[in-house]
Amino acid sequence: MGVRRRIAPEAGRAAVRTWLAADPEARASLPRPVLATAVRYALEELSEVAEGNSVEVRVPPFGVAQCIEGPRHTRGTPPNVVEVNPQTWLGLVTGITEWDSALSGGGVSASGLRADLSGLLPLFGTL
């Protein structure tokens, strides 16, 4: 079926490249539209790679995605939730940050049996 895209792939890749090219200390202060585009594009890519509805990935304040095949959740708090801040999310999807270190360091909150994204990350090799 495929994911409904809101971010054009060219714009998304450009935003992720801009984030990667920035000095690590300056990444958090990139213009909000660049950060939002990069995060949302990566969420769309995750939904494409791991199509499904059993895990909800939240990257506040920029977006949320459903992924991974399994039981569909429709009401209340989903049983499988991953919540991550934008900087950690972009680090994970680009391979700068490893899942286990982000989880143990508090950059990722994951609950539920299916809420382990380690096998899906990083999402991007070369952009």
N, CA, C and O atoms as a GROMACS GRO file, in nm:
protein
  508
    1MET      N    1   0.082  -0.118   0.000
    1MET     CA    2   0.000   0.000   0.000
    1MET      C    3   0.087   0.126   0.000
    1MET      O    4   0.055   0.222  -0.070
    2GLY      N    5   0.193   0.127   0.076
    2GLY     CA    6   0.283   0.242   0.078
    2GLY      C    7   0.235   0.351   0.173
    2GLY      O    8   0.118   0.359   0.208
    3VAL      N    9   0.328   0.433   0.212
    3VAL     CA   10   0.299   0.540   0.305
    3VAL      C   11   0.259   0.667   0.229
    3VAL      O   12   0.309   0.694   0.120
    4ARG      N   13   0.168   0.742   0.287
    4ARG     CA   14   0.129   0.869   0.226
    4ARG      C   15   0.236   0.972   0.260
    4ARG      O   16   0.256   1.006   0.376
    5ARG      N   17   0.303   1.020   0.159
    5ARG     CA   18   0.413   1.115   0.176
    5ARG      C   19   0.365   1.257   0.187
    5ARG      O   20   0.280   1.303   0.110
    6ARG      N   21   0.419   1.328   0.285
    6ARG     CA   22   0.396   1.471   0.297
    6ARG      C   23   0.523   1.549   0.268
    6ARG      O   24   0.519   1.666   0.233
    7ILE      N   25   0.636   1.481   0.283
    7ILE     CA   26   0.766   1.542   0.258
    7ILE      C   27   0.820   1.485   0.127
    7ILE      O   28   0.832   1.364   0.113
    8ALA      N   29   0.851   1.571   0.034
    8ALA     CA   30   0.912   1.526  -0.091
    8ALA      C   31   1.048   1.463  -0.059
    8ALA      O   32   1.125   1.521   0.018
    9PRO      N   33   1.078   1.347  -0.116
    9PRO     CA   34   1.205   1.281  -0.084
    9PRO      C   35   1.328   1.371  -0.103
    9PRO      O   36   1.421   1.366  -0.022
   10GLU      N   37   1.329   1.452  -0.207
   10GLU     CA   38   1.445   1.540  -0.230
   10GLU      C   39   1.460   1.640  -0.115
   10GLU      O   40   1.571   1.664  -0.067
   11ALA      N   41   1.349   1.698  -0.071
   11ALA     CA   42   1.353   1.795   0.039
   11ALA      C   43   1.391   1.726   0.169
   11ALA      O   44   1.466   1.782   0.249
   12GLY      N   45   1.340   1.606   0.190
   12GLY     CA   46   1.373   1.532   0.312
   12GLY      C   47   1.520   1.495   0.318
   12GLY      O   48   1.585   1.514   0.421
   13ARG      N   49   1.573   1.443   0.208
   13ARG     CA   50   1.715   1.408   0.205
   13ARG      C   51   1.802   1.531   0.224
   13ARG      O   52   1.904   1.525   0.292
   14ALA      N   53   1.763   1.642   0.163
   14ALA     CA   54   1.840   1.766   0.178
   14ALA      C   55   1.841   1.812   0.324
   14ALA      O   56   1.944   1.857   0.373
   15ALA      N   57   1.728   1.802   0.392
   15ALA     CA   58   1.722   1.842   0.533
   15ALA      C   59   1.808   1.752   0.620
   15ALA      O   60   1.878   1.800   0.709
   16VAL      N   61   1.805   1.622   0.595
   16VAL     CA   62   1.890   1.529   0.671
   16VAL      C   63   2.037   1.558   0.644
   16VAL      O   64   2.118   1.556   0.736
   17ARG      N   65   2.072   1.584   0.518
   17ARG     CA   66   2.211   1.618   0.484
   17ARG      C   67   2.255   1.746   0.554
   17ARG      O   68   2.368   1.756   0.602
   18THR      N   69   2.166   1.845   0.560
   18THR     CA   70   2.198   1.970   0.631
   18THR      C   71   2.224   1.943   0.777
   18THR      O   72   2.320   1.996   0.834
   19TRP      N   73   2.142   1.859   0.839
   19TRP     CA   74   2.162   1.823   0.980
   19TRP      C   75   2.296   1.752   0.998
   19TRP      O   76   2.371   1.783   1.090
   20LEU      N   77   2.326   1.658   0.909
   20LEU     CA   78   2.452   1.583   0.918
   20LEU      C   79   2.574   1.673   0.899
   20LEU      O   80   2.676   1.654   0.965
   21ALA      N   81   2.563   1.771   0.811
   21ALA     CA   82   2.676   1.858   0.780
   21ALA      C   83   2.703   1.961   0.889
   21ALA      O   84   2.813   2.016   0.897
   22ALA      N   85   2.604   1.987   0.973
   22ALA     CA   86   2.620   2.087   1.078
   22ALA      C   87   2.714   2.035   1.187
   22ALA      O   88   2.721   1.915   1.212
   23ASP      N   89   2.784   2.126   1.249
   23ASP     CA   90   2.866   2.093   1.366
   23ASP      C   91   2.774   2.031   1.471
   23ASP      O   92   2.664   2.082   1.493
   24PRO      N   93   2.816   1.921   1.536
   24PRO     CA   94   2.728   1.855   1.634
   24PRO      C   95   2.668   1.950   1.739
   24PRO      O   96   2.554   1.932   1.780
   25GLU      N   97   2.744   2.049   1.783
   25GLU     CA   98   2.692   2.143   1.883
   25GLU      C   99   2.588   2.238   1.821
   25GLU      O  100   2.504   2.292   1.893
   26ALA      N  101   2.593   2.257   1.690
   26ALA     CA  102   2.503   2.351   1.624
   26ALA      C  103   2.375   2.284   1.572
   26ALA      O  104   2.284   2.354   1.527
   27ARG      N  105   2.368   2.153   1.576
   27ARG     CA  106   2.253   2.083   1.518
   27ARG      C  107   2.121   2.122   1.584
   27ARG      O  108   2.019   2.134   1.516
   28ALA      N  109   2.122   2.141   1.714
   28ALA     CA  110   1.999   2.175   1.785
   28ALA      C  111   1.949   2.314   1.749
   28ALA      O  112   1.831   2.344   1.766
   29SER      N  113   2.037   2.399   1.700
   29SER     CA  114   1.995   2.535   1.669
   29SER      C  115   1.976   2.558   1.519
   29SER      O  116   1.970   2.673   1.474
   30LEU      N  117   1.966   2.451   1.442
   30LEU     CA  118   1.931   2.466   1.300
   30LEU      C  119   1.791   2.526   1.291
   30LEU      O  120   1.711   2.511   1.384
   31PRO      N  121   1.759   2.592   1.182
   31PRO     CA  122   1.625   2.647   1.167
   31PRO      C  123   1.518   2.539   1.186
   31PRO      O  124   1.531   2.427   1.137
   32ARG      N  125   1.413   2.574   1.257
   32ARG     CA  126   1.306   2.479   1.288
   32ARG      C  127   1.251   2.408   1.164
   32ARG      O  128   1.228   2.287   1.170
   33PRO      N  129   1.228   2.478   1.052
   33PRO     CA  130   1.177   2.406   0.933
   33PRO      C  131   1.272   2.297   0.883
   33PRO      O  132   1.226   2.194   0.833
   34VAL      N  133   1.402   2.318   0.894
   34VAL     CA  134   1.498   2.216   0.851
   34VAL      C  135   1.488   2.094   0.942
   34VAL      O  136   1.481   1.980   0.895
   35LEU      N  137   1.488   2.119   1.072
   35LEU     CA  138   1.478   2.010   1.169
   35LEU      C  139   1.346   1.934   1.153
   35LEU      O  140   1.344   1.811   1.154
   36ALA      N  141   1.236   2.007   1.138
   36ALA     CA  142   1.105   1.944   1.123
   36ALA      C  143   1.100   1.859   0.996
   36ALA      O  144   1.048   1.747   0.999
   37THR      N  145   1.152   1.910   0.887
   37THR     CA  146   1.151   1.835   0.761
   37THR      C  147   1.234   1.708   0.773
   37THR      O  148   1.192   1.602   0.727
   38ALA      N  149   1.352   1.718   0.833
   38ALA     CA  150   1.438   1.601   0.849
   38ALA      C  151   1.371   1.494   0.935
   38ALA      O  152   1.372   1.376   0.900
   39VAL      N  153   1.312   1.535   1.046
   39VAL     CA  154   1.246   1.440   1.137
   39VAL      C  155   1.126   1.375   1.068
   39VAL      O  156   1.111   1.253   1.073
   40ARG      N  157   1.043   1.454   1.006
   40ARG     CA  158   0.922   1.400   0.942
   40ARG      C  159   0.956   1.309   0.825
   40ARG      O  160   0.890   1.207   0.804
   41TYR      N  161   1.057   1.345   0.749
   41TYR     CA  162   1.100   1.260   0.639
   41TYR      C  163   1.148   1.124   0.693
   41TYR      O  164   1.114   1.019   0.638
   42ALA      N  165   1.227   1.127   0.800
   42ALA     CA  166   1.276   1.002   0.858
   42ALA      C  167   1.162   0.916   0.913
   42ALA      O  168   1.166   0.794   0.902
   43LEU      N  169   1.060   0.980   0.970
   43LEU     CA  170   0.944   0.905   1.016
   43LEU      C  171   0.870   0.840   0.899
   43LEU      O  172   0.826   0.726   0.909
   44GLU      N  173   0.857   0.913   0.790
   44GLU     CA  174   0.794   0.856   0.671
   44GLU      C  175   0.875   0.739   0.616
   44GLU      O  176   0.819   0.638   0.574
   45GLU      N  177   1.006   0.753   0.616
   45GLU     CA  178   1.092   0.644   0.570
   45GLU      C  179   1.076   0.521   0.658
   45GLU      O  180   1.069   0.409   0.607
   46LEU      N  181   1.070   0.540   0.790
   46LEU     CA  182   1.049   0.428   0.881
   46LEU      C  183   0.918   0.358   0.850
   46LEU      O  184   0.912   0.235   0.844
   47SER      N  185   0.812   0.435   0.829
   47SER     CA  186   0.682   0.376   0.796
   47SER      C  187   0.685   0.299   0.665
   47SER      O  188   0.612   0.201   0.649
   48GLU      N  189   0.768   0.343   0.573
   48GLU     CA  190   0.782   0.274   0.444
   48GLU      C  191   0.861   0.144   0.460
   48GLU      O  192   0.823   0.041   0.404
   49VAL      N  193   0.968   0.149   0.535
   49VAL     CA  194   1.056   0.032   0.553
   49VAL      C  195   0.989  -0.075   0.640
   49VAL      O  196   1.004  -0.194   0.613
   50ALA      N  197   0.917  -0.032   0.741
   50ALA     CA  198   0.855  -0.125   0.836
   50ALA      C  199   0.706  -0.099   0.841
   50ALA      O  200   0.652  -0.060   0.945
   51GLU      N  201   0.640  -0.121   0.730
   51GLU     CA  202   0.498  -0.092   0.719
   51GLU      C  203   0.418  -0.173   0.821
   51GLU      O  204   0.442  -0.292   0.840
   52GLY      N  205   0.325  -0.106   0.885
   52GLY     CA  206   0.240  -0.170   0.985
   52GLY      C  207   0.184  -0.068   1.082
   52GLY      O  208   0.205   0.052   1.067
   53ASN      N  209   0.113  -0.119   1.183
   53ASN     CA  210   0.046  -0.030   1.279
   53ASN      C  211   0.062  -0.074   1.423
   53ASN      O  212  -0.015  -0.029   1.508
   54SER      N  213   0.155  -0.160   1.454
   54SER     CA  214   0.162  -0.210   1.591
   54SER      C  215   0.252  -0.127   1.683
   54SER      O  216   0.246  -0.143   1.805
   55VAL      N  217   0.334  -0.040   1.628
   55VAL     CA  218   0.423   0.044   1.709
   55VAL      C  219   0.403   0.189   1.670
   55VAL      O  220   0.396   0.223   1.552
   56GLU      N  221   0.394   0.274   1.770
   56GLU     CA  222   0.383   0.417   1.745
   56GLU      C  223   0.516   0.481   1.783
   56GLU      O  224   0.564   0.465   1.896
   57VAL      N  225   0.576   0.554   1.689
   57VAL     CA  226   0.702   0.624   1.713
   57VAL      C  227   0.670   0.772   1.719
   57VAL      O  228   0.618   0.830   1.623
   58ARG      N  229   0.703   0.833   1.833
   58ARG     CA  230   0.674   0.975   1.856
   58ARG      C  231   0.804   1.054   1.865
   58ARG      O  232   0.896   1.016   1.938
   59VAL      N  233   0.810   1.162   1.790
   59VAL     CA  234   0.924   1.254   1.796
   59VAL      C  235   0.867   1.394   1.818
   59VAL      O  236   0.854   1.472   1.723
   60PRO      N  237   0.832   1.426   1.943
   60PRO     CA  238   0.772   1.557   1.969
   60PRO      C  239   0.873   1.669   1.952
   60PRO      O  240   0.990   1.650   1.985
   61PRO      N  241   0.834   1.782   1.903
   61PRO     CA  242   0.699   1.822   1.866
   61PRO      C  243   0.669   1.803   1.718
   61PRO      O  244   0.571   1.858   1.667
   62PHE      N  245   0.752   1.726   1.647
   62PHE     CA  246   0.745   1.724   1.501
   62PHE      C  247   0.658   1.618   1.437
   62PHE      O  248   0.604   1.641   1.329
   63GLY      N  249   0.643   1.503   1.499
   63GLY     CA  250   0.563   1.403   1.430
   63GLY      C  251   0.551   1.271   1.502
   63GLY      O  252   0.611   1.247   1.606
   64VAL      N  253   0.472   1.186   1.441
   64VAL     CA  254   0.446   1.052   1.490
   64VAL      C  255   0.427   0.961   1.370
   64VAL      O  256   0.379   1.004   1.265
   65ALA      N  257   0.465   0.836   1.385
   65ALA     CA  258   0.448   0.739   1.277
   65ALA      C  259   0.406   0.605   1.335
   65ALA      O  260   0.441   0.569   1.447
   66GLN      N  261   0.330   0.532   1.256
   66GLN     CA  262   0.294   0.395   1.288
   66GLN      C  263   0.382   0.305   1.203
   66GLN      O  264   0.406   0.333   1.086
   67CYS      N  265   0.429   0.196   1.263
   67CYS     CA  266   0.514   0.104   1.187
   67CYS      C  267   0.506  -0.036   1.246
   67CYS      O  268   0.443  -0.057   1.350
   68ILE      N  269   0.568  -0.130   1.182
   68ILE     CA  270   0.586  -0.269   1.220
   68ILE      C  271   0.453  -0.346   1.217
   68ILE      O  272   0.356  -0.309   1.283
   69GLU      N  273   0.454  -0.452   1.139
   69GLU     CA  274   0.336  -0.537   1.128
   69GLU      C  275   0.300  -0.598   1.262
   69GLU      O  276   0.386  -0.624   1.347
   70GLY      N  277   0.173  -0.619   1.280
   70GLY     CA  278   0.123  -0.679   1.404
   70GLY      C  279  -0.016  -0.628   1.433
   70GLY      O  280  -0.080  -0.567   1.347
   71PRO      N  281  -0.063  -0.654   1.553
   71PRO     CA  282  -0.198  -0.611   1.589
   71PRO      C  283  -0.213  -0.459   1.580
   71PRO      O  284  -0.127  -0.385   1.627
   72ARG      N  285  -0.321  -0.415   1.520
   72ARG     CA  286  -0.348  -0.273   1.505
   72ARG      C  287  -0.409  -0.220   1.634
   72ARG      O  288  -0.495  -0.284   1.695
   73HIS      N  289  -0.363  -0.104   1.675
   73HIS     CA  290  -0.415  -0.039   1.795
   73HIS      C  291  -0.506   0.076   1.754
   73HIS      O  292  -0.471   0.152   1.663
   74THR      N  293  -0.623   0.090   1.818
   74THR     CA  294  -0.716   0.194   1.775
   74THR      C  295  -0.758   0.293   1.883
   74THR      O  296  -0.803   0.402   1.849
   75ARG      N  297  -0.747   0.259   2.011
   75ARG     CA  298  -0.795   0.350   2.115
   75ARG      C  299  -0.699   0.357   2.233
   75ARG      O  300  -0.632   0.260   2.267
   76GLY      N  301  -0.694   0.477   2.294
   76GLY     CA  302  -0.612   0.495   2.413
   76GLY      C  303  -0.464   0.494   2.382
   76GLY      O  304  -0.423   0.511   2.267
   77THR      N  305  -0.384   0.473   2.484
   77THR     CA  306  -0.240   0.468   2.468
   77THR      C  307  -0.200   0.336   2.403
   77THR      O  308  -0.238   0.229   2.452
   78PRO      N  309  -0.125   0.341   2.294
   78PRO     CA  310  -0.084   0.216   2.229
   78PRO      C  311   0.004   0.132   2.321
   78PRO      O  312   0.075   0.187   2.406
   79PRO      N  313   0.000   0.000   2.307
   79PRO     CA  314   0.083  -0.086   2.392
   79PRO      C  315   0.231  -0.083   2.355
   79PRO      O  316   0.315  -0.119   2.437
   80ASN      N  317   0.263  -0.042   2.234
   80ASN     CA  318   0.401  -0.038   2.187
   80ASN      C  319   0.433   0.105   2.142
   80ASN      O  320   0.387   0.149   2.037
   81VAL      N  321   0.511   0.176   2.224
   81VAL     CA  322   0.540   0.316   2.197
   81VAL      C  323   0.689   0.341   2.209
   81VAL      O  324   0.754   0.294   2.302
   82VAL      N  325   0.742   0.415   2.113
   82VAL     CA  326   0.878   0.465   2.118
   82VAL      C  327   0.869   0.616   2.115
   82VAL      O  328   0.807   0.674   2.025
   83GLU      N  329   0.930   0.681   2.214
   83GLU     CA  330   0.933   0.828   2.213
   83GLU      C  331   1.079   0.871   2.220
   83GLU      O  332   1.157   0.820   2.301
   84VAL      N  333   1.114   0.965   2.134
   84VAL     CA  334   1.253   1.008   2.121
   84VAL      C  335   1.257   1.155   2.085
   84VAL      O  336   1.169   1.205   2.015
   85ASN      N  337   1.358   1.225   2.132
   85ASN     CA  338   1.372   1.367   2.098
   85ASN      C  339   1.428   1.380   1.956
   85ASN      O  340   1.488   1.286   1.905
   86PRO      N  341   1.409   1.495   1.892
   86PRO     CA  342   1.450   1.510   1.752
   86PRO      C  343   1.598   1.484   1.726
   86PRO      O  344   1.633   1.420   1.627
   87GLN      N  345   1.686   1.533   1.813
   87GLN     CA  346   1.830   1.514   1.790
   87GLN      C  347   1.869   1.367   1.799
   87GLN      O  348   1.945   1.318   1.716
   88THR      N  349   1.817   1.298   1.898
   88THR     CA  350   1.847   1.155   1.912
   88THR      C  351   1.789   1.078   1.795
   88THR      O  352   1.854   0.987   1.742
   89TRP      N  353   1.667   1.113   1.753
   89TRP     CA  354   1.604   1.046   1.639
   89TRP      C  355   1.690   1.057   1.514
   89TRP      O  356   1.715   0.957   1.446
   90LEU      N  357   1.736   1.177   1.485
   90LEU     CA  358   1.818   1.195   1.365
   90LEU      C  359   1.952   1.124   1.380
   90LEU      O  360   2.006   1.073   1.282
   91GLY      N  361   2.005   1.120   1.500
   91GLY     CA  362   2.126   1.042   1.524
   91GLY      C  363   2.105   0.894   1.499
   91GLY      O  364   2.190   0.827   1.440
   92LEU      N  365   1.991   0.843   1.542
   92LEU     CA  366   1.959   0.701   1.522
   92LEU      C  367   1.941   0.666   1.375
   92LEU      O  368   1.995   0.567   1.327
   93VAL      N  369   1.865   0.748   1.303
   93VAL     CA  370   1.835   0.714   1.164
   93VAL      C  371   1.955   0.731   1.072
   93VAL      O  372   1.960   0.671   0.964
   94THR      N  373   2.053   0.812   1.114
   94THR     CA  374   2.173   0.832   1.032
   94THR      C  375   2.289   0.742   1.075
   94THR      O  376   2.392   0.737   1.007
   95GLY      N  377   2.273   0.671   1.186
   95GLY     CA  378   2.379   0.582   1.233
   95GLY      C  379   2.481   0.647   1.324
   95GLY      O  380   2.577   0.582   1.365
   96ILE      N  381   2.463   0.774   1.357
   96ILE     CA  382   2.555   0.841   1.450
   96ILE      C  383   2.536   0.789   1.591
   96ILE      O  384   2.632   0.778   1.668
   97THR      N  385   2.412   0.756   1.625
   97THR     CA  386   2.377   0.707   1.758
   97THR      C  387   2.328   0.564   1.746
   97THR      O  388   2.253   0.531   1.653
   98GLU      N  389   2.368   0.479   1.839
   98GLU     CA  390   2.322   0.340   1.839
   98GLU      C  391   2.201   0.326   1.930
   98GLU      O  392   2.192   0.395   2.032
   99TRP      N  393   2.110   0.238   1.894
   99TRP     CA  394   1.986   0.217   1.967
   99TRP      C  395   2.012   0.188   2.115
   99TRP      O  396   1.954   0.252   2.202
  100ASP      N  397   2.099   0.092   2.143
  100ASP     CA  398   2.123   0.053   2.282
  100ASP      C  399   2.177   0.168   2.366
  100ASP      O  400   2.135   0.184   2.481
  101SER      N  401   2.268   0.246   2.311
  101SER     CA  402   2.322   0.358   2.389
  101SER      C  403   2.217   0.467   2.408
  101SER      O  404   2.213   0.530   2.514
  102ALA      N  405   2.133   0.491   2.308
  102ALA     CA  406   2.027   0.591   2.323
  102ALA      C  407   1.924   0.545   2.426
  102ALA      O  408   1.872   0.626   2.503
  103LEU      N  409   1.895   0.417   2.427
  103LEU     CA  410   1.800   0.361   2.522
  103LEU      C  411   1.855   0.368   2.665
  103LEU      O  412   1.786   0.412   2.757
  104SER      N  413   1.978   0.323   2.682
  104SER     CA  414   2.036   0.325   2.817
  104SER      C  415   2.068   0.466   2.865
  104SER      O  416   2.070   0.491   2.985
  105GLY      N  417   2.093   0.558   2.772
  105GLY     CA  418   2.123   0.696   2.808
  105GLY      C  419   2.001   0.783   2.828
  105GLY      O  420   2.015   0.900   2.863
  106GLY      N  421   1.882   0.728   2.806
  106GLY     CA  422   1.760   0.804   2.829
  106GLY      C  423   1.713   0.886   2.710
  106GLY      O  424   1.614   0.958   2.720
  107GLY      N  425   1.781   0.876   2.597
  107GLY     CA  426   1.739   0.950   2.478
  107GLY      C  427   1.619   0.889   2.410
  107GLY      O  428   1.552   0.953   2.328
  108VAL      N  429   1.591   0.763   2.444
  108VAL     CA  430   1.478   0.690   2.388
  108VAL      C  431   1.399   0.630   2.502
  108VAL      O  432   1.456   0.573   2.596
  109SER      N  433   1.268   0.642   2.494
  109SER     CA  434   1.178   0.573   2.584
  109SER      C  435   1.101   0.473   2.500
  109SER      O  436   1.034   0.511   2.404
  110ALA      N  437   1.110   0.345   2.534
  110ALA     CA  438   1.044   0.241   2.455
  110ALA      C  439   0.967   0.149   2.548
  110ALA      O  440   1.022   0.097   2.646
  111SER      N  441   0.839   0.128   2.518
  111SER     CA  442   0.759   0.038   2.599
  111SER      C  443   0.682  -0.056   2.507
  111SER      O  444   0.634  -0.016   2.401
  112GLY      N  445   0.670  -0.178   2.548
  112GLY     CA  446   0.599  -0.279   2.471
  112GLY      C  447   0.693  -0.378   2.409
  112GLY      O  448   0.810  -0.349   2.385
  113LEU      N  449   0.641  -0.496   2.382
  113LEU     CA  450   0.721  -0.606   2.328
  113LEU      C  451   0.776  -0.578   2.189
  113LEU      O  452   0.882  -0.630   2.153
  114ARG      N  453   0.707  -0.497   2.110
  114ARG     CA  454   0.748  -0.470   1.973
  114ARG      C  455   0.824  -0.339   1.957
  114ARG      O  456   0.858  -0.301   1.845
  115ALA      N  457   0.850  -0.270   2.067
  115ALA     CA  458   0.905  -0.133   2.060
  115ALA      C  459   1.057  -0.129   2.050
  115ALA      O  460   1.120  -0.035   2.099
  116ASP      N  461   1.117  -0.228   1.989
  116ASP     CA  462   1.262  -0.231   1.967
  116ASP      C  463   1.288  -0.205   1.819
  116ASP      O  464   1.258  -0.289   1.734
  117LEU      N  465   1.345  -0.088   1.789
  117LEU     CA  466   1.370  -0.050   1.650
  117LEU      C  467   1.513  -0.080   1.606
  117LEU      O  468   1.552  -0.044   1.495
  118SER      N  469   1.591  -0.145   1.691
  118SER     CA  470   1.733  -0.165   1.662
  118SER      C  471   1.759  -0.235   1.530
  118SER      O  472   1.858  -0.206   1.462
  119GLY      N  473   1.673  -0.326   1.492
  119GLY     CA  474   1.691  -0.398   1.366
  119GLY      C  475   1.656  -0.316   1.242
  119GLY      O  476   1.684  -0.359   1.130
  120LEU      N  477   1.596  -0.200   1.262
  120LEU     CA  478   1.556  -0.115   1.149
  120LEU      C  479   1.648   0.005   1.131
  120LEU      O  480   1.639   0.075   1.029
  121LEU      N  481   1.733   0.030   1.227
  121LEU     CA  482   1.817   0.150   1.225
  121LEU      C  483   1.962   0.114   1.202
  121LEU      O  484   2.005   0.007   1.245
  122PRO      N  485   2.039   0.197   1.136
  122PRO     CA  486   2.001   0.326   1.078
  122PRO      C  487   1.918   0.308   0.952
  122PRO      O  488   1.923   0.204   0.886
  123LEU      N  489   1.842   0.410   0.919
  123LEU     CA  490   1.759   0.407   0.798
  123LEU      C  491   1.835   0.449   0.674
  123LEU      O  492   1.806   0.403   0.563
  124PHE      N  493   1.933   0.536   0.693
  124PHE     CA  494   2.002   0.595   0.579
  124PHE      C  495   2.147   0.552   0.574
  124PHE      O  496   2.221   0.561   0.672
  125GLY      N  497   2.187   0.505   0.457
  125GLY     CA  498   2.328   0.479   0.432
  125GLY      C  499   2.390   0.607   0.379
  125GLY      O  500   2.445   0.687   0.454
  126THR      N  501   2.379   0.625   0.251
  126THR     CA  502   2.426   0.750   0.191
  126THR      C  503   2.305   0.827   0.142
  126THR      O  504   2.206   0.769   0.096
  127LEU      N  505   2.313   0.957   0.154
  127LEU     CA  506   2.200   1.041   0.113
  127LEU      C  507   2.234   1.116  -0.012
  127LEU      O  508   2.151   1.192  -0.062
   0.00000   0.00000   0.00000
